Amino acid sequence: MKRSSNGDIYPLAKSILDRFCLQILPKIQHKIKWLNLESLSIKRILLAGYYPNLRGFGLFIVEPETVAHLVLLYDERPFKYEFFIRIAKAFPFLKMLIIENRSPQILNEDNHNLPIVEYPHLIHLDLSSAHDDYIEQLLVNTKTCLSNYIHLVISYRSLQRVTHNFTKDTMRGNCAKVKYLYVCNKPDVPEQLHVYFPHVENL
């Protein structure tokens, strides 16, 4: 499903639903704990896999002509870099990404030769429950290219660690694209936070 800027929910295009059911779900079905589904694709998605860890799902009733691009990635096992590449390809119009994983990322020597993951339509990125490895991957501009005007939700302590106390240059490009910053557990806002996020309107 996807959600328009005015809040309407639309069904996924057939090509995206096909790719999700045939290529993505078989690889992640055992990891899924929650699904947000819309009425036109619920049967196909639920029959496309076996979900032993599924605890619940959200059901959205939609108009046929009316898709929220929300992906919630939750797991206790690490995500690989390639997984984020597959998500970006499977959901090219992804607008909202939430990472909930406290396990360190599995890295291998080939990670240095992998392409930059691009999320050109992403407007909301929630890393408040993410391990530092995923925060680094999604904010370092040699690994991920974010769109402009991002809303970022993140833990202050994690942000301070991955940016090396707001001095790490490889994160400045993506951090400069953040328009709204929601920092969990933040003390008083330090001056270097304003410098690191120059376009944030809500500090």
Summary of the structure (lengths in Angstrom):
residues: 203
radius of gyration: 17.4
end to end distance: 32.5
largest distance: 52.1
contacts: 584
relative contact order: 0.11
helix: 33%
strand: 26%
